[in-house]
Structure formats: C-alpha cells, structure tokens
Amino acid sequence: MLVTALLFLATLFVAYANGANDNFKGVATLFGSDTTTYRSAIALATVTTLAGALCSVYLAEALVHAFSGKGLVPDAVAASPDFLLAVAAGAGATVILATLLGLPISTTHALTGGLAGAGLLAAGPLLNLAHLGSGFLLPLLLGPALAVLLTIPVYRALHALSGRLGIKRESCICVGAQQFIPVRQLQYNAALQQYSLPAPAPAGVAITIGTQKDCVDKYGGRLLGVSAQSLVSGLHYLSAGIVSFARGLNDTPKIVGLLLVVEALHIQLGMLAIATAMALGGLLNARRVAITMSRKIARMNDGQALTANLITGLLVILASRYGLPVSTTHVSVGAIGGIGLANGSAARGVIGGILASWLLTLPIAAATAALVYSLLTFFLPN
C-alpha cells in the first residue's frame, strides 16, 4: 500500500517535471519571434496541452502500454510497483535537474533510461534489449533527424511561394515599446556594425538603431484581401497550439503507463491528475527552458517559426497515432535548429550543449532508477 501511494506521488512528480521542461516548447517560437509575451505564450501552452492530454485517452492508448514496461521486461516485473516507482523516480529526478539548469531534454528519453536501469536490475538477462533499441531508441534518434531534414526544404519552398504571392519581408526597427516602422532599405555601416535610416525620422519620434540581429522581419503585402503579416501571425498562433496539443497527446499516456498497476485508479482519472500536474509544472517552472528554446537556439521571424511548428506538430501527432515514442523536445529542437541552419542564425554552441544533455539523459535516468530500485528492494523486501 505504501509503495503504491509513493508510486502515485512519484508519477505526479514526473508529470510536474515534464510540464516544467516541456510545456513551453510548443509556443517557444511565439516568444522567440516576439509575436507575444511570455505570459500569453505559457497560457496558450497550458490550455492546448491540457486539451491534448485529455484527448490522449482516446487517441494514444498504444503509448500507455508501451511505457508500462510490458515487452521490455517480463510481465511480472512490469506489474511490480517497486519497479515502476524506481522508473518514475529516475525519470522525474533527471528531468527536474535539467529544468533547473535550463536544458530542454526529453521526458520520453528519461523514462526510457529509467525503464532500462530498473529493468536491468529487476529482470537481468531477461531485459529485452532488442525491443529497447527498435521500440524506443530508434524513434528517439529519428525524430530530430527527420525534423531537420523536413524543415529546411519546407521552409525554402514556403519562402519561394510567398515571393510568388507578393508577400515580402520588410526590415523593421523598434519605436517605443510595441510599435514598428517598416523600412524598405536600411543603410548599413560596416565599421560600426549598425543600421541607420536613409531619411530623417518622423518628428517627435525617438528611434534607436540596433545591430543587425536586433532588426525584426515583418511581412508586407496582402493575400486574399488580408494583411500578410496578420495572416502569418494567425497561422503561427494556430501552429503553436497544434504543437502544444500534440505534446500533451504524446507525453501524457507515457506517464500514465506508470500507473496501470494501481488497480484502484481509473485510467481517465489518472490522465486528469497527470494533466493537472503537467499544467502546474509549466506555469511555475518553465521560464529557464523557455529562454533556451526561444532565444538561444536560433533567430526567427513569424514565417520561419510557423514552418518549424508545422513540422513539429505533424511529426508528433503521427507518432502519437501510431504508438511511436518520439520526443517532442527532440523534434521541436530539430525543427528550430533546422530553421537556424536555413537562415544562418543557428547557435552551434548552444545546440552542442543541448545534444550533450540528450546523451547524458538516458544514463543518468538509468543510474538513478537502478539506485532507487536497489534501495527499495533492500528496505522494502517482498
């Protein structure tokens, strides 16, 4: 009874850590492209993630069973609360540590590490390493690679299409807090690495000229009678909501899989509890990872951000539907990094640090889960 209660609390902790590390990823492009504020972005993420979490009850049942441990370890081990408690502890501790460091890692990856670490002690040679590789690790590796490979050509195709439709980017400079003045041609001073206006500024308006990276690209022209900028911004918001929805759809059942042995808990109630914990984690502890995802990986405008979101949402929704445990984090970072490679703004040092954290996620979660399982079997022997 005690272990079961601890398992429920540990699973909620995993959900909280997941929300803190993952909730903002769907809307990172909105904040990163200065389309909206942090507070508005996290509010949108919370609502759409909750919707995805609730829909996962009907659309992503395959992932619930995949992350219950069945097929990876013998059924008797997978039904052991001790084993699942160790998995939850290993995954939750790893994800919350990365969150405090501002590193966007994968809860999927951490859960996989926890399953492997605890499973190695609990099942020994009966741990299905082949299933671990094909069913878990392969999709985790393919996710970011597919995101990069799809994002670059799709962005270039959409960029070419927008030019044919008469939608063109305009360089802009900040005026006051929220206004933008479009400038057709800024004069660049190579020695000072600054832009200046080709004509006198409007009377009574204070204008500050920043460096090239401070300029914000907006869209001029109209499409179907609608301002191009309004159309792109609206689609950007929609795509961010889709990505957050897809994240809730994909991540919730993976965490619910830890609760299948709690027979007194109805699966729908488990989904609701986990969705609530995820929402709280995002609201209270998402800022550090949000800054990394939004500001440090790549610079992008609305159109580029829209492309990254569309690719992320498509891949994650398809993976959820077919029970493939891809990581929303890996796919999202891959798509944003793909935009950075396409427009030349990719921060390779930051991306390298994120990749290093991904490599460490699985062994840290595995080691922590193995340690917790050892302690449980020592202090609470069956």
N, C-alpha and C positions, 0 to 999 in steps of 0.2 A: 504493500500500500504506500509506504514511504517513497520507494523508488518510482512508483507510478506518478505520485504527486510531483516529485522532483523532475521527472521527465516532462510533464506538462509545463512546469515553470521554465525548464531549460529550452523547450521548444518555443515558448513565447519570447525568450531571450534571443534565440536565433532570428525570430521574426522581427524583433525590435532592431537588432543589429543589421539585418537585411534592409529594413526601411531606412536606417540612418546612412547606410553605404550606397543604396541603390535607388531610393525613391526619386532623387533629383536627376538621375541620369536621363530620364525621358524628356525633361524640359531643360536640360543643360544648354542646348543650342539657343533657346529663347533668351536666357540670361546672358549667354556668351556673345550673342549678336546685338545686345542692348535693345531687344524687342520689348522686354518687360523687366520689371523689378524682381529681385529675389523672392520677396513675399508673395507676389502674384504667381510666380512660377511654381513655388512649392505648394501653393493652394491648388493649382491646376493638377499638379502631380498627385497630390493626396486624393483628390476626388476620382480621377481617372484610374489610379492604381487600385483604389477600393472597388471600383466597378469591375475591373479585370479580375480581381481576387474573387469576387462573388460569382462571376461567370465561369471561373475555373472549375466550379463544382460540376458543371455540365459539359464543358468543352475540353478539359485536360485531365481526365481521370487516369490516363495511362501514366502520367508523370507521378501520380500519387504512389502507385505500386512500384515504379522504378526506383524511387528514393526511400522505400521502406526496407531496402536491403535484400528483398527476395530475388533470387537468381544470382546474387553476388556472394551470399553466404547461405549455408543450409537454413531451411525454414525454421528450425528450432532456434537457431541463433537470431534470425531476423525477428522472431516473436519475443525475444528477451528484452524486457525494459532496461536491463543493465547495459546491453549493447547499444540500444538506441539513445539512452541517456549519455553515454560516452560520445557517440557521434554528434549529438546536439551540443555538448559542452565543447568539443573540439572545434566544430564549425563556428559556434557563436563567439568563442574567445578570439578566434583568428579574425573574424570579420570586424568585431568591435575594435580590436587593436589597429587594424588597417584604417578604420574610420577615424580614430583619434589621430592618426598620422596623415590623414588627408589622401590616402591612396585608394583609388577605385578598384577593388578586387571583386571576385565573383563568389557569391554565396554558393552557387552550384559547385564551383571548384572546391570550396571549403567543405561542403557536405560530402563530396566525392572523397576528399582526403580523410575526413572523419570515418566514412564507411570503410575505407581501405585500412586505416590504422587500427581501429577497433576490431575490424573483421579479421585482420592478421592474427591478433591475439585470441579472438573468440573461436575462429574456425581453423586457424593454422593452415595446413596444406589444402584444406577444402575451400579456401578463398578462391573464387573463380576469377583468376587474373585475365583470362581471355575476355570475359564479359566486361570486366573493368575497363579494358582497353577499347573494345569495339563499341560498347554501350554508353560509356561515359567520357573517356579521354579523347577519342576521335572527334565526336561532335564539338567538344570544347576547343580543340585545335582548329577545326574547320570554320567555326563561327567567325572569328576576326579576319581570317584569311579571305573568306567569301565576302565579308563586308567591305574590305579594302578593294578587292577585285571588281565588285559591282559598283561601288560608289564612284570611282574615278570615271569610268566610261559613261555612267548615267548622268553624272554632273556635266561632263563635256557635251553630251547630247542635248541636255536641257538648256545649257548655255547657248549652244548653236541655235536651238529652236527659238529661244527668247529673242535672239538677234533678228531672226527672220520675221518674228511677230512685231518687231519695232519696240521691244522692251529693252532699254539700255540702262546700264548702271551709271549713276552720277556721283561724283565725289562730293562729300558734304563736310561742312565744318560746324562745330558746336557754337551755338549762340545762346547764352544763358544756360538754363538747366535742361530744357527739353526741346528747344527749337533747333531746326536745321535749315541752312540756306544752301540750296544746290548751286554748285559752281561748275560750269562747263569745262574750264581749263584753269587749273591752279598752276602758278609759276613756282618751280622747284629750285631752291638754292642748294647746290650740291655741297658747298663748303660748310653751310650751317645745318644741312640735312633738314630743312624746313620748307614748308609751302607758304606762299604769300598770295594775296588777292591781286588779280590783274587790273582791278579797278577800285576806286575809293569805296570804302564801306558805307552802308546806309547811315544817314545822320542819326545820332543818338543811340546807336547800337554798338556795344562793346564786343569785339570779336577776338578770340585767342586762337592763334595758329599753332598747331602741334606738329609732331613729326608725322611721317608717312603712315606709321601704324596706328596713329590716333584718328585718322580720317575714317569715316563711316560711309560705306557704299549703300546708296538707296537706289530705287528703280524709278525711271521716268517712263512716260508713255501710258497708253490705255489699251485695255483688251476687253472686247465685248462691252464697251461703254463704261468699264470700271477702271479706276486708277490701278496701274500695275503694282504699285507699292502696297496698296490696300489688299489687292488680291493675293500677293505673295505672303504678306503678313498673316492674312486669314488662314491660308493653307498651312503656314508654318505653325500656327496655334493648333490647327487640327491634327497635323502630323505629330506634334509633341504629345497631344492627348492620346493618339493611337499608340505611340511608343510606350507611354506610361501604362496604358491599358494592357498592352502586350506583356509588359514586365510583371504586372500583377497576375495576369493569366498564367505566365510561365513559372514564376517563383513560388506562388502560394501552394500549389499541390506538392512541390518538392518538400516543403517544410511540413505539410500535413501528413506526409508519408511517415514521419516520425511518430505520429500519434495513433497509427492504426491498431496498435496493441492495447490502447486504452479503450476497452470494450464499453465502458460506461459512457463514453463521449461519442455523440453522434457526429458523423463526418461534417455535416453542414455547420454544426456549432463550432467544431474545430476550425473550419475555414473562416468563420466570422471572428473568432478570437485572434487568429493569426493575422487577418486583415487589419484588425484594430491595432495590434501591436506594431505592424509594419507602418501604419499611418503615424503612430506616435513617434516611432524612431525617425521617420523622415522630418516631422515637424520640429523635433527637439535637437537632433544631432546631425543634420545633413550638410551644414554650411562648409566644412573644410573640404569634403569631397566635391561639393558643388563648385567651389572655386577652382579646383584642379580640372574638373571636367569642362567647365565653362570658359575659363580664361587662360589655362596654361598649355593645353594640347595644340590648339590651332586657332587662328583668327578666321572668322567667317561672317558673311552677311546673311540676310534672310533667305535668299535663294539657295546659297550653299548649305545653310543649316537645314532647310527644307529637304534637300536631297539626302543628307545624312539621316534624317529622321525617317524618311520613306523607306530607305534600305533597311534600317534597323527594325522598324515595325514589321515589314514584310518577312524578314528572316525569322524573327522571334515568334510571330503568330503562326507561321508554317511549322516551325519546330514544336510549338506547343500542341498544335493539332495532331502531329504525328508522333508525339511522345519522345522527341529528341531533346536531351538535356543540354541544349546550348546555353551559353551565358549571355544574358542581356548586357552585362558590363563589357564583355569581350567584343560583342557585336557593335555596341554603341561606340566604344573607344576606337574600334577598327574603322567605323564609318566616319567619325570625326577626324581621325588620323588620315583617312583617305582624302578628305576634303583638304586637309593641310598639305598633303603631298601634291594635290592637284593645283592649289593656288600658291604654293611655295611658302606657306606660313607654319609648317609643321615644326613643333619644338622637339627636336630629336632627343635632347637630353631628358626632357620630361617623359617622353614616350618610352625611352630606355629604362627609366626608373620604374614606370608602371609595369613594363614587361618583366622586370626583375621581381617585382612584388607578386606577379602572377606565378612565376616559377617557384617562389617560396611558399605560396598559399597552401598547396597540397601537402608538402612535407611538414609544415608547421601544424596544420589541422590534423594530420595523421598522427604525429607525435603526441599532440595534446590529447586526442581521443584515446590513444593507446595508454597514456598515463592515467587518465580518468578511469578507463576500464580496469586497469590493474588495481587502482585504489578501491574501486567498488567491489571487485572480487575478493580483495583482502579484508576489507572492513565489513562487507555485507555478503558473506558467502551463502550460496544457496543451501 
